[in-house]
Amino acid sequence: MLSAGILESRLNALYNQLEGLRPDSSDAELVAFASFFAQDCVVNFESMREAKEPSLGRDGVVAKLRDQMKHLYLEQRTVVSQVISESDMRVFSEMRNRYNVHSEVLDDFPETLVATFDDEGLITNFSLYGCRSHILIMIQKATGNGPFSAEEMTKW
């Protein structure tokens, strides 16, 4: 069992690296980021919209990040509150994050992370929870593609 301090340190290191990734990041940088995850990890980067089709394994992490960063990337993580269960090796983190979405800043975006670690300190399960409607609207405004009707888009 790993201590709360080690789990927090591992998660902070992961997010420090994620904050440095950009759409033009090299494959080596993405692989280095994926090394924080177990080989057989299950990851939901885009909230629970993808719960039925999570990213699986390190290759899935790299592919999902590469695809996601076509539209957005994390600029800054801000932890509002955090609870660490040493017995379950799980971290619950309430955050207010800043994203760059097609060169527009989405600040103070609320997300909750649940991350589970193995005995080696690698992440086995990573799930983000939050409403991504604002992100989808920003992507749709930038690309013209998205799930919202023209009428719904005029509300934003």
DSSP file (Angstrom, degrees, kcal/mol; ACC not computed):
  #  RESIDUE AA STRUCTURE BP1 BP2  ACC     N-H-->O    O-->H-N    N-H-->O    O-->H-N    TCO  KAPPA ALPHA  PHI   PSI    X-CA   Y-CA   Z-CA
    1    1 A M              0   0    0      0, 0.0     2,-0.3     0, 0.0    86,-0.1   0.000 360.0 360.0 360.0 134.0    0.0    0.0    0.0
    2    2 A L        -     0   0    0     84,-0.3    87,-0.1   116,-0.1   115,-0.1  -0.662 360.0-109.5 -93.6 149.2    1.3    3.4   -1.0
    3    3 A S     >  -     0   0    0     -2,-0.3     4,-2.3     1,-0.1     5,-0.2  -0.283  25.6-112.1 -73.3 160.9    1.0    6.4    1.3
    4    4 A A  H  > S+     0   0    0      1,-0.2     4,-2.7     2,-0.2     5,-0.2   0.878 118.2  56.4 -58.7 -39.0   -1.3    9.4    0.6
    5    5 A G  H  > S+     0   0    0      1,-0.2     4,-2.3     2,-0.2    -1,-0.2   0.889 107.4  47.1 -62.4 -40.3    1.8   11.6    0.0
    6    6 A I  H  > S+     0   0    0      2,-0.2     4,-2.6     1,-0.2    -1,-0.2   0.923 112.6  49.1 -67.8 -43.9    3.1    9.2   -2.7
    7    7 A L  H  X S+     0   0    0     -4,-2.3     4,-2.3     2,-0.2    -2,-0.2   0.926 113.2  47.0 -61.5 -44.4   -0.3    9.0   -4.4
    8    8 A E  H  X S+     0   0    0     -4,-2.7     4,-2.6     1,-0.2    -1,-0.2   0.912 111.9  50.9 -62.8 -42.4   -0.7   12.8   -4.3
    9    9 A S  H  X S+     0   0    0     -4,-2.3     4,-2.3    -5,-0.2    -2,-0.2   0.898 109.9  49.6 -62.3 -41.9    2.9   13.2   -5.6
   10   10 A R  H  X S+     0   0    0     -4,-2.6     4,-2.2     2,-0.2    -1,-0.2   0.917 112.8  46.9 -63.7 -43.5    2.3   10.8   -8.5
   11   11 A L  H  X S+     0   0    0     -4,-2.3     4,-2.4     2,-0.2    -2,-0.2   0.904 111.9  50.3 -67.2 -40.4   -1.0   12.6   -9.5
   12   12 A N  H  X S+     0   0    0     -4,-2.6     4,-2.5     2,-0.2    -1,-0.2   0.904 110.2  50.5 -62.6 -41.1    0.7   16.0   -9.3
   13   13 A A  H  X S+     0   0    0     -4,-2.3     4,-2.0     2,-0.2    -2,-0.2   0.903 109.7  51.0 -63.4 -41.1    3.6   14.8  -11.5
   14   14 A L  H  X S+     0   0    0     -4,-2.2     4,-2.5     1,-0.2    -2,-0.2   0.944 113.1  44.5 -60.3 -48.5    1.1   13.4  -14.1
   15   15 A Y  H  X S+     0   0    0     -4,-2.4     4,-2.4     2,-0.2    -2,-0.2   0.851 108.8  56.8 -69.4 -33.3   -0.8   16.7  -14.2
   16   16 A N  H  X S+     0   0    0     -4,-2.5     4,-0.6     2,-0.2    -1,-0.2   0.916 111.7  43.5 -60.6 -41.2    2.4   18.8  -14.4
   17   17 A Q  H >X S+     0   0    0     -4,-2.0     3,-1.0     1,-0.2     4,-0.6   0.906 111.6  53.4 -70.0 -40.8    3.4   16.8  -17.4
   18   18 A L  H >< S+     0   0    0     -4,-2.5     3,-1.1     1,-0.3    56,-0.3   0.875 102.3  58.9 -61.6 -37.6   -0.2   17.1  -18.9
   19   19 A E  H 3< S+     0   0    0     -4,-2.4    -1,-0.3     1,-0.2    -2,-0.2   0.739 105.4  51.2 -63.7 -21.9    0.0   20.9  -18.5
   20   20 A G  H << S+     0   0    0     -3,-1.0    -1,-0.2    -4,-0.6     2,-0.2   0.561  87.3 101.9 -92.0  -9.3    3.0   20.9  -20.8
   21   21 A L    <<  +     0   0    0     -3,-1.1    53,-0.1    -4,-0.6    -3,-0.0  -0.555  47.3 175.5 -80.1 140.6    1.5   18.8  -23.6
   22   22 A R    >   -     0   0    0     -2,-0.2     3,-2.5    51,-0.1    47,-0.1  -0.853  48.6 -91.7-135.6 168.8    0.3   20.6  -26.7
   23   23 A P  T 3  S+     0   0    0      0, 0.0    46,-0.1     0, 0.0    47,-0.0   0.803 127.0  49.0 -54.9 -29.2   -1.1   19.6  -30.1
   24   24 A D  T 3  S+     0   0    0     45,-0.0    -3,-0.0     2,-0.0     0, 0.0   0.268  81.5 133.1 -95.4  12.8    2.5   19.6  -31.5
   25   25 A S    <   -     0   0    0     -3,-2.5    -4,-0.1     1,-0.1     2,-0.0  -0.316  60.4-109.5 -61.3 146.2    3.9   17.5  -28.7
   26   26 A S     >  -     0   0    0      1,-0.1     4,-1.9     4,-0.0     5,-0.2  -0.268  19.8-112.4 -74.5 162.0    6.1   14.6  -29.9
   27   27 A D  H  > S+     0   0    0      1,-0.2     4,-2.6     2,-0.2     5,-0.2   0.881 119.6  57.8 -59.1 -38.0    5.1   11.0  -29.8
   28   28 A A  H  > S+     0   0    0      1,-0.2     4,-2.2     2,-0.2    -1,-0.2   0.883 104.6  50.5 -62.0 -38.6    7.9   10.6  -27.2
   29   29 A E  H  > S+     0   0    0      2,-0.2     4,-1.9     1,-0.2    -1,-0.2   0.896 111.9  47.1 -66.2 -39.8    6.3   13.2  -25.0
   30   30 A L  H  X S+     0   0    0     -4,-1.9     4,-2.5     2,-0.2    -2,-0.2   0.890 111.6  50.5 -68.9 -38.7    2.9   11.5  -25.1
   31   31 A V  H  X S+     0   0    0     -4,-2.6     4,-1.0     2,-0.2    -2,-0.2   0.896 108.7  52.7 -64.9 -39.6    4.5    8.1  -24.4
   32   32 A A  H  < S+     0   0    0     -4,-2.2     3,-0.5     1,-0.2    -2,-0.2   0.907 110.3  48.1 -62.2 -41.0    6.3    9.6  -21.4
   33   33 A F  H >< S+     0   0    0     -4,-1.9     3,-1.8     1,-0.2    -2,-0.2   0.930 108.0  54.6 -62.6 -44.9    3.0   10.9  -20.2
   34   34 A A  H >< S+     0   0    0     -4,-2.5     3,-2.0     1,-0.3    -1,-0.2   0.700  89.2  78.2 -63.7 -19.1    1.4    7.4  -20.7
   35   35 A S  T 3< S+     0   0    0     -4,-1.0    -1,-0.3    -3,-0.5    -2,-0.2   0.623  80.0  69.4 -68.5 -10.4    4.1    5.9  -18.6
   36   36 A F  T <  S+     0   0    0     -3,-1.8    87,-2.5    -4,-0.2     2,-0.3   0.617  93.9  74.1 -75.7 -12.3    2.2    7.1  -15.5
   37   37 A F  E <  S-a  123   0A   0     -3,-2.0    87,-0.2    85,-0.3    21,-0.1  -0.721  89.3-108.6-105.1 150.5   -0.5    4.6  -16.4
   38   38 A A  E >   -     0   0A   0     85,-3.0     3,-1.7    -2,-0.3    19,-0.1  -0.359  35.2-110.1 -68.0 155.6   -0.5    0.8  -15.9
   39   39 A Q  E 3  S+     0   0A   0      1,-0.3    19,-0.6    18,-0.1    20,-0.2   0.839 119.6  40.3 -56.7 -34.2   -0.3   -1.3  -19.1
   40   40 A D  E 3  S+     0   0A   0     17,-0.2    -1,-0.3    16,-0.1    -2,-0.1  -0.058  88.2 148.8-107.5  31.8   -3.9   -2.4  -18.7
   41   41 A C  E <   -     0   0A   0     -3,-1.7    16,-2.7    82,-0.1     2,-0.5  -0.172  40.5-142.6 -66.7 158.3   -5.4    0.9  -17.5
   42   42 A V  E     -aB 125  56A   0     82,-2.1    84,-2.2    14,-0.2     2,-0.4  -0.995  25.5-175.0-121.8 121.9   -8.9    2.1  -18.2
   43   43 A V  E     -aB 126  55A   0     12,-2.8    12,-3.1    -2,-0.5     2,-0.5  -0.969  23.9-172.9-130.8 132.5   -9.1    5.9  -18.9
   44   44 A N  E >   +a  127   0A   0     82,-3.2    84,-2.0    -2,-0.4     3,-0.5  -0.859  17.2 163.6-119.2  91.6  -12.0    8.3  -19.4
   45   45 A F  T 3  S+     0   0    0     -2,-0.5     2,-0.2     1,-0.2    -1,-0.1   0.774  70.9  54.5 -78.3 -27.8  -10.5   11.6  -20.4
   46   46 A E  T >  S-     0   0    0      1,-0.4     3,-0.8    82,-0.0    -1,-0.2  -0.243 116.1 -96.8-106.1  45.3  -13.6   13.2  -21.8
   47   47 A S  G X   -     0   0    0     -3,-0.5     3,-1.0     1,-0.2    -1,-0.4  -0.165  66.8 -50.0  68.5-169.3  -15.9   12.8  -18.8
   48   48 A M  G >  S+     0   0    0     82,-0.3     3,-1.6     1,-0.2     4,-0.2   0.343 112.8  96.9 -86.2   8.9  -18.3    9.9  -18.6
   49   49 A R  G <  S+     0   0    0     -3,-0.8     3,-0.3     1,-0.3    -1,-0.2   0.797  91.7  43.8 -61.2 -26.7  -19.6   10.5  -22.2
   50   50 A E  G X  S+     0   0    0     -3,-1.0     3,-1.6     1,-0.2    -1,-0.3   0.131  76.1 120.2-104.4  19.7  -17.1    7.8  -23.2
   51   51 A A  T <  S+     0   0    0     -3,-1.6    -1,-0.2     1,-0.3    -2,-0.1   0.819  77.7  48.8 -56.9 -32.6  -17.9    5.4  -20.3
   52   52 A K  T 3  S+     0   0    0     -3,-0.3    -1,-0.3     1,-0.3    -2,-0.1   0.667 122.9  33.4 -81.2 -15.2  -18.9    2.7  -22.8
   53   53 A E  S <  S+     0   0    0     -3,-1.6    -1,-0.3    -4,-0.0    -2,-0.1  -0.487  81.1 170.4-137.0  65.0  -15.7    3.2  -24.9
   54   54 A P        -     0   0    0      0, 0.0     2,-0.4     0, 0.0   -10,-0.2  -0.221  44.5 -94.6 -70.3 165.7  -12.9    4.2  -22.5
   55   55 A S  E     -B   43   0A   0    -12,-3.1   -12,-2.8     6,-0.0     2,-0.5  -0.684  44.1-151.7 -77.5 134.5   -9.3    4.4  -23.6
   56   56 A L  E  >  -B   42   0A   0     -2,-0.4     4,-1.1   -14,-0.2   -14,-0.2  -0.936  46.7 -15.4-116.8 130.0   -7.6    1.2  -22.8
   57   57 A G  H  > S-     0   0    0    -16,-2.7     4,-1.8    -2,-0.5   -17,-0.2   0.113  93.7 -63.1  72.0 172.6   -3.9    0.7  -22.1
   58   58 A R  H  > S+     0   0    0    -19,-0.6     4,-2.4     1,-0.2     5,-0.2   0.873 134.7  54.9 -63.7 -38.3   -1.0    3.1  -22.7
   59   59 A D  H  > S+     0   0    0      1,-0.2     4,-2.5   -20,-0.2    -1,-0.2   0.893 107.8  50.9 -62.2 -37.8   -1.5    3.0  -26.4
   60   60 A G  H  X S+     0   0    0     -4,-1.1     4,-2.5     2,-0.2    -1,-0.2   0.871 108.0  52.5 -65.1 -37.5   -5.1    4.1  -25.9
   61   61 A V  H  X S+     0   0    0     -4,-1.8     4,-2.5     2,-0.2     5,-0.2   0.938 111.6  45.9 -62.1 -47.7   -4.0    6.9  -23.7
   62   62 A V  H  X S+     0   0    0     -4,-2.4     4,-2.5     1,-0.2    -2,-0.2   0.932 114.6  47.4 -62.2 -46.8   -1.6    8.2  -26.4
   63   63 A A  H  X S+     0   0    0     -4,-2.5     4,-2.2     1,-0.2    -1,-0.2   0.911 113.4  47.8 -62.9 -43.3   -4.2    7.9  -29.1
   64   64 A K  H  X S+     0   0    0     -4,-2.5     4,-3.1     2,-0.2     5,-0.2   0.918 112.9  47.9 -65.9 -44.0   -6.9    9.6  -27.1
   65   65 A L  H  X S+     0   0    0     -4,-2.5     4,-2.8     2,-0.2    -2,-0.2   0.931 110.8  50.9 -62.7 -44.7   -4.7   12.5  -26.1
   66   66 A R  H  < S+     0   0    0     -4,-2.5     4,-0.2    -5,-0.2    -1,-0.2   0.923 115.6  43.0 -58.6 -43.9   -3.4   13.0  -29.6
   67   67 A D  H >< S+     0   0    0     -4,-2.2     3,-1.2    -5,-0.2     4,-0.3   0.919 114.6  49.2 -67.8 -44.7   -7.1   13.1  -30.8
   68   68 A Q  H >X S+     0   0    0     -4,-3.1     4,-2.1     1,-0.3     3,-2.0   0.875 102.4  61.8 -63.8 -38.6   -8.3   15.3  -28.0
   69   69 A M  T 3< S+     0   0    0     -4,-2.8    -1,-0.3     1,-0.3    -2,-0.2   0.526  83.9  77.6 -73.5  -2.6   -5.5   17.8  -28.4
   70   70 A K  T <4 S+     0   0    0     -3,-1.2    -1,-0.3    -4,-0.2    -2,-0.2   0.767 115.4  19.2 -66.4 -24.4   -6.8   18.6  -31.9
   71   71 A H  T <4 S+     0   0    0     -3,-2.0    31,-1.6     1,-0.3     2,-0.3   0.717 131.6   2.6-116.8 -33.9   -9.4   20.6  -30.1
   72   72 A L  E  <  -C  101   0A   0     -4,-2.1    -1,-0.3    29,-0.2     2,-0.3  -0.993  47.2-169.6-155.6 158.2   -8.2   21.4  -26.6
   73   73 A Y  E     -C  100   0A   0     27,-1.6    27,-2.8    -2,-0.3     2,-0.4  -0.987  34.4-101.7-148.7 155.8   -5.4   21.0  -24.1
   74   74 A L  E     +C   99   0A   0     -2,-0.3    25,-0.2   -56,-0.3     3,-0.1  -0.619  31.3 175.5 -78.9 127.6   -5.0   21.7  -20.3
   75   75 A E  E     +     0   0A   0     23,-3.1     2,-0.3    -2,-0.4    24,-0.2   0.795  68.8   2.7 -96.0 -39.4   -3.3   24.9  -19.4
   76   76 A Q  E     -C   98   0A   0     22,-1.7    22,-2.9     2,-0.0     2,-0.5  -0.970  56.0-150.5-155.4 134.1   -3.6   24.8  -15.6
   77   77 A R        -     0   0    0     -2,-0.3     2,-0.5    20,-0.2    20,-0.2  -0.884  14.2-171.6-101.0 132.9   -5.0   22.4  -13.0
   78   78 A T        -     0   0    0     -2,-0.5    18,-2.5    18,-0.1     2,-0.5  -0.977  13.7-146.3-126.4 118.1   -6.3   23.9   -9.8
   79   79 A V  E     +D   95   0A   0     -2,-0.5    16,-0.3    16,-0.2     3,-0.1  -0.716  18.0 178.1 -85.3 125.5   -7.3   21.6   -7.0
   80   80 A V  E    S-     0   0A   0     14,-3.2     2,-0.3    -2,-0.5    15,-0.2   0.857  71.8 -13.7 -90.2 -47.2  -10.2   22.8   -4.9
   81   81 A S  E     -D   94   0A   0     13,-1.3    13,-2.8     2,-0.0    -1,-0.4  -0.983  63.5-167.7-152.8 158.0  -10.4   19.8   -2.6
   82   82 A Q  E     -D   93   0A   0     -2,-0.3     2,-0.4    11,-0.2    11,-0.2  -0.990   6.7-167.1-153.2 139.0   -8.9   16.4   -2.5
   83   83 A V  E     -D   92   0A   0      9,-2.6     9,-3.1    -2,-0.3     2,-0.5  -0.993   9.8-161.6-127.1 135.2   -9.4   13.2   -0.6
   84   84 A I  E     -D   91   0A   0     -2,-0.4     2,-0.8     7,-0.2     7,-0.2  -0.972   6.0-159.0-122.0 125.6   -7.0   10.3   -0.7
   85   85 A S  E  >> -D   90   0A   0      5,-3.1     5,-1.9    -2,-0.5     4,-1.1  -0.885   5.7-173.8-102.0 105.4   -7.9    6.7    0.4
   86   86 A E  T  45S+     0   0    0     -2,-0.8   -84,-0.3     1,-0.2     3,-0.2   0.898  84.2  55.8 -64.5 -39.7   -4.7    4.9    1.2
   87   87 A S  T  45S+     0   0    0      1,-0.2    -1,-0.2    -3,-0.1    -2,-0.0   0.852 119.7  30.9 -64.8 -34.2   -6.6    1.6    1.7
   88   88 A D  T  45S-     0   0    0      2,-0.2    -1,-0.2    -3,-0.1    29,-0.2   0.503 102.2-131.2 -96.5  -6.8   -8.1    1.8   -1.8
   89   89 A M  T  <5 +     0   0    0     -4,-1.1    28,-3.0     1,-0.2     2,-0.4   0.938  61.4 139.8  50.5  51.6   -5.2    3.6   -3.3
   90   90 A R  E   < -DE  85 116A   0     -5,-1.9    -5,-3.1    26,-0.2     2,-0.4  -0.963  42.5-155.7-129.2 140.4   -7.7    6.1   -4.8
   91   91 A V  E     -DE  84 115A   0     24,-2.9    24,-2.4    -2,-0.4     2,-0.5  -0.970   1.1-164.3-118.1 129.9   -7.6    9.8   -5.1
   92   92 A F  E     -DE  83 114A   0     -9,-3.1    -9,-2.6    -2,-0.4     2,-0.5  -0.968  17.0-176.9-110.4 119.2  -10.8   12.0   -5.4
   93   93 A S  E     -DE  82 113A   0     20,-2.7    20,-2.8    -2,-0.5     2,-0.5  -0.958  18.8-158.9-129.7 117.8   -9.9   15.4   -6.7
   94   94 A E  E     +DE  81 112A   0    -13,-2.8   -14,-3.2    -2,-0.5   -13,-1.3  -0.820  29.4 179.9 -89.9 127.9  -12.3   18.4   -7.2
   95   95 A M  E     -DE  79 111A   0     16,-3.2    16,-2.0    -2,-0.5     2,-0.4  -0.881  37.1-154.9-132.3 158.5  -10.7   20.8   -9.7
   96   96 A R  E     - E   0 110A   0    -18,-2.5    12,-0.2    -2,-0.3     2,-0.2  -0.909  37.6-174.0-127.7 100.2  -11.3   24.1  -11.4
   97   97 A N  E     - E   0 109A   0     12,-2.8    12,-3.2    -2,-0.4     2,-0.5  -0.601  24.5-135.3-105.6 157.4   -9.2   23.8  -14.6
   98   98 A R  E     -C   76   0A   0    -22,-2.9   -23,-3.1    -2,-0.2   -22,-1.7  -0.952  26.5-175.2-111.1 123.9   -8.2   26.1  -17.4
   99   99 A Y  E     -CE  74 106A   0      7,-2.6     7,-3.0    -2,-0.5     2,-0.6  -0.845  23.8-137.2-114.8 152.6   -8.3   24.7  -20.9
  100  100 A N  E     -CE  73 105A   0    -27,-2.8   -27,-1.6    -2,-0.3     2,-0.6  -0.961  23.1-173.7-105.5 117.1   -7.4   26.1  -24.3
  101  101 A V  E >  S-CE  72 104A   0      3,-3.4     3,-1.6    -2,-0.6   -29,-0.2  -0.923  72.7 -31.8-117.0 104.9  -10.1   25.3  -26.8
  102  102 A H  T 3  S-     0   0    0    -31,-1.6    -1,-0.2    -2,-0.6   -30,-0.1   0.918 125.3 -47.9  48.5  49.6   -9.2   26.3  -30.3
  103  103 A S  T 3  S+     0   0    0      1,-0.2     2,-0.4   -32,-0.1    -1,-0.3   0.517 118.4 111.5  71.4   9.3   -7.2   29.2  -29.0
  104  104 A E  E <   -E  101   0A   0     -3,-1.6    -3,-3.4     2,-0.0     2,-0.4  -0.927  67.2-125.4-109.7 139.5  -10.0   30.4  -26.7
  105  105 A V  E     -E  100   0A   0     -2,-0.4     2,-0.6    -5,-0.2    -5,-0.2  -0.692  16.7-166.9 -88.4 130.1   -9.5   30.1  -22.9
  106  106 A L  E     -E   99   0A   0     -7,-3.0    -7,-2.6    -2,-0.4     3,-0.4  -0.941  23.0-170.0-111.1 104.4  -12.1   28.2  -20.9
  107  107 A D  E     +     0   0A   0     -2,-0.6    -9,-0.2    -9,-0.2   -10,-0.1  -0.620  56.3  16.6-100.1 154.0  -11.2   29.2  -17.3
  108  108 A D  E    S+     0   0A   0    -12,-0.2    -1,-0.2    -2,-0.2   -10,-0.2   0.846  75.6 175.2  61.2  37.8  -12.5   27.8  -14.0
  109  109 A F  E     -E   97   0A   0    -12,-3.2   -12,-2.8    -3,-0.4     2,-0.3  -0.662  27.2-130.3 -81.5 119.6  -13.9   24.6  -15.6
  110  110 A P  E     +E   96   0A   0      0, 0.0     2,-0.3     0, 0.0    21,-0.2  -0.540  38.3 157.7 -77.9 129.0  -15.2   22.3  -12.9
  111  111 A E  E     -E   95   0A   0    -16,-2.0   -16,-3.2    -2,-0.3     2,-0.4  -0.987  27.7-150.8-143.1 151.1  -14.1   18.7  -13.1
  112  112 A T  E     -EF  94 129A   0     17,-2.5    17,-3.0    -2,-0.3     2,-0.4  -0.994  14.5-159.4-123.1 132.6  -13.9   15.8  -10.6
  113  113 A L  E     -EF  93 128A   0    -20,-2.8   -20,-2.7    -2,-0.4     2,-0.5  -0.903  10.5-170.0-112.3 137.6  -11.2   13.1  -11.0
  114  114 A V  E     +EF  92 127A   0     13,-2.2    13,-2.3    -2,-0.4     2,-0.4  -0.982  16.8 177.7-121.6 116.9  -11.3    9.7   -9.5
  115  115 A A  E     -EF  91 126A   0    -24,-2.4   -24,-2.9    -2,-0.5     2,-0.4  -0.975  12.5-162.0-124.3 132.8   -7.9    7.9  -10.0
  116  116 A T  E     -EF  90 125A   0      9,-2.7     8,-3.0    -2,-0.4     9,-1.4  -0.928  10.3-158.3-115.0 138.1   -7.0    4.5   -8.7
  117  117 A F  E     - F   0 123A   0    -28,-3.0     6,-0.2    -2,-0.4     2,-0.1  -0.746   8.6-134.3-113.8 158.0   -3.4    3.3   -8.4
  118  118 A D    >   -     0   0    0      4,-2.4     3,-1.9    -2,-0.3  -116,-0.1  -0.418  44.9 -85.7 -97.8-177.0   -1.7   -0.1   -8.3
  119  119 A D  T 3  S+     0   0    0      1,-0.3   -30,-0.0    -2,-0.1    -2,-0.0   0.683 128.2  55.6 -65.3 -18.0    1.1   -1.1   -5.8
  120  120 A E  T 3  S-     0   0    0      2,-0.1    -1,-0.3  -118,-0.0     3,-0.1   0.429 120.2-106.2 -93.3  -0.3    3.7    0.3   -8.2
  121  121 A G  S <  S+     0   0    0     -3,-1.9     2,-0.3     1,-0.3    -2,-0.1   0.647  75.7 136.9  84.3  15.4    2.1    3.8   -8.2
  122  122 A L        -     0   0    0    -85,-0.1    -4,-2.4     1,-0.0     2,-0.4  -0.727  60.2-110.2 -94.6 146.9    0.8    3.4  -11.7
  123  123 A I  E     +aF  37 117A   0    -87,-2.5   -85,-3.0    -2,-0.3    -6,-0.3  -0.622  34.9 174.1 -79.8 125.3   -2.8    4.6  -12.5
  124  124 A T  E    S+     0   0A   0     -8,-3.0   -82,-2.1    -2,-0.4     2,-0.4   0.722  72.8  23.1 -98.9 -28.8   -5.1    1.7  -13.3
  125  125 A N  E     +aF  42 116A   0     -9,-1.4    -9,-2.7   -84,-0.2     2,-0.4  -0.989  62.1 177.2-143.8 130.3   -8.3    3.6  -13.6
  126  126 A F  E     +aF  43 115A   0    -84,-2.2   -82,-3.2    -2,-0.4     2,-0.4  -0.961   7.7 173.1-138.5 113.2   -8.7    7.4  -14.4
  127  127 A S  E     -aF  44 114A   0    -13,-2.3   -13,-2.2    -2,-0.4     2,-0.4  -0.977  15.4-159.2-131.5 123.0  -12.2    8.9  -14.7
  128  128 A L  E     - F   0 113A   0    -84,-2.0     2,-0.4    -2,-0.4   -15,-0.2  -0.819  10.0-162.7 -96.2 137.4  -13.0   12.6  -15.2
  129  129 A Y  E     + F   0 112A   0    -17,-3.0   -17,-2.5    -2,-0.4     2,-0.3  -0.976  34.6 101.7-121.3 132.8  -16.5   13.7  -14.3
  130  130 A G  S    S-     0   0    0     -2,-0.4     2,-0.6   -19,-0.2   -82,-0.3  -0.858  70.7 -84.1 167.9 161.9  -18.0   17.0  -15.4
  131  131 A C        -     0   0    0     -2,-0.3     3,-0.4   -21,-0.2     4,-0.2  -0.777  34.0-173.2 -87.7 118.5  -20.4   18.6  -17.9
  132  132 A R     >  +     0   0    0     -2,-0.6     4,-2.6     1,-0.2     5,-0.2   0.190  51.1 111.3 -99.0  15.9  -18.5   19.2  -21.2
  133  133 A S  H  > S+     0   0    0      1,-0.2     4,-2.6     2,-0.2     5,-0.2   0.902  77.3  52.5 -57.5 -42.4  -21.3   21.1  -23.0
  134  134 A H  H  > S+     0   0    0     -3,-0.4     4,-2.2     1,-0.2    -1,-0.2   0.903 110.7  47.9 -61.7 -40.3  -19.3   24.4  -22.9
  135  135 A I  H  > S+     0   0    0      2,-0.2     4,-2.5     1,-0.2    -1,-0.2   0.929 111.6  49.7 -65.2 -44.9  -16.3   22.6  -24.4
  136  136 A L  H  X S+     0   0    0     -4,-2.6     4,-2.6     1,-0.2    -2,-0.2   0.887 110.4  50.6 -62.5 -38.6  -18.4   21.0  -27.1
  137  137 A I  H  X S+     0   0    0     -4,-2.6     4,-2.6    -5,-0.2    -1,-0.2   0.919 110.4  49.3 -64.6 -43.3  -20.0   24.4  -27.9
  138  138 A M  H  X S+     0   0    0     -4,-2.2     4,-1.8     2,-0.2    -2,-0.2   0.905 112.7  47.7 -63.1 -40.9  -16.6   26.0  -28.2
  139  139 A I  H  X S+     0   0    0     -4,-2.5     4,-2.6     2,-0.2     6,-0.4   0.918 111.9  50.0 -64.7 -43.1  -15.4   23.2  -30.5
  140  140 A Q  H  X S+     0   0    0     -4,-2.6     4,-2.7     1,-0.2    -2,-0.2   0.893 109.2  51.3 -64.8 -39.3  -18.6   23.5  -32.6
  141  141 A K  H  < S+     0   0    0     -4,-2.6    -1,-0.2     1,-0.2    -2,-0.2   0.888 115.9  42.4 -62.6 -37.9  -18.1   27.3  -32.9
  142  142 A A  H  < S+     0   0    0     -4,-1.8    -2,-0.2    -5,-0.2    -1,-0.2   0.846 130.0  23.2 -77.6 -34.9  -14.5   26.8  -34.1
  143  143 A T  H  < S-     0   0    0     -4,-2.6    -3,-0.2     2,-0.2    -2,-0.2   0.654  91.6-126.5-108.7 -19.5  -15.1   23.9  -36.4
  144  144 A G  S  < S+     0   0    0     -4,-2.7     2,-0.4    -5,-0.4    -4,-0.2   0.415  78.5 107.0  82.9  -3.1  -18.7   24.1  -37.5
  145  145 A N        +     0   0    0     -6,-0.4    -1,-0.2    -5,-0.1    -2,-0.2  -0.922  41.7  97.5-113.5 133.2  -19.1   20.4  -36.4
  146  146 A G  S    S-     0   0    0     -2,-0.4    -9,-0.1    -3,-0.1   -10,-0.0  -0.967  74.0 -85.3 169.9 179.6  -21.0   19.4  -33.2
  147  147 A P  S    S+     0   0    0      0, 0.0     2,-0.3     0, 0.0   -10,-0.1   0.511  86.0  98.4 -87.6  -5.2  -24.1   18.1  -31.7
  148  148 A F        -     0   0    0    -12,-0.1    -2,-0.1     1,-0.1     2,-0.0  -0.622  68.8-124.1 -94.7 143.9  -26.0   21.4  -31.1
  149  149 A S     >  -     0   0    0     -2,-0.3     4,-2.1     1,-0.1     5,-0.1  -0.293  30.2-107.4 -73.2 163.6  -28.7   22.8  -33.4
  150  150 A A  H  > S+     0   0    0      1,-0.2     4,-1.2     2,-0.2    -1,-0.1   0.878 122.1  53.9 -59.2 -37.9  -28.3   26.3  -34.9
  151  151 A E  H  > S+     0   0    0      1,-0.2     4,-0.5     2,-0.2     3,-0.5   0.919 108.2  48.2 -63.5 -44.3  -31.0   27.5  -32.4
  152  152 A E  H >4 S+     0   0    0      1,-0.2     3,-1.1     2,-0.2     4,-0.4   0.867 106.5  58.0 -64.3 -35.4  -29.1   26.1  -29.4
  153  153 A M  H >< S+     0   0    0     -4,-2.1     3,-1.0     1,-0.3    -1,-0.2   0.791  96.3  62.4 -67.6 -27.3  -25.9   27.8  -30.7
  154  154 A T  H 3< S+     0   0    0     -4,-1.2    -1,-0.3    -3,-0.5    -2,-0.2   0.709  93.2  65.2 -71.1 -18.0  -27.5   31.2  -30.6
  155  155 A K  T <<        0   0    0     -3,-1.1    -1,-0.2    -4,-0.5    -2,-0.2   0.708 360.0 360.0 -73.5 -19.9  -28.0   30.9  -26.9
  156  156 A W    <         0   0    0     -3,-1.0    -1,-0.2    -4,-0.4    -2,-0.2   0.408 360.0 360.0-101.3 360.0  -24.3   30.9  -26.3
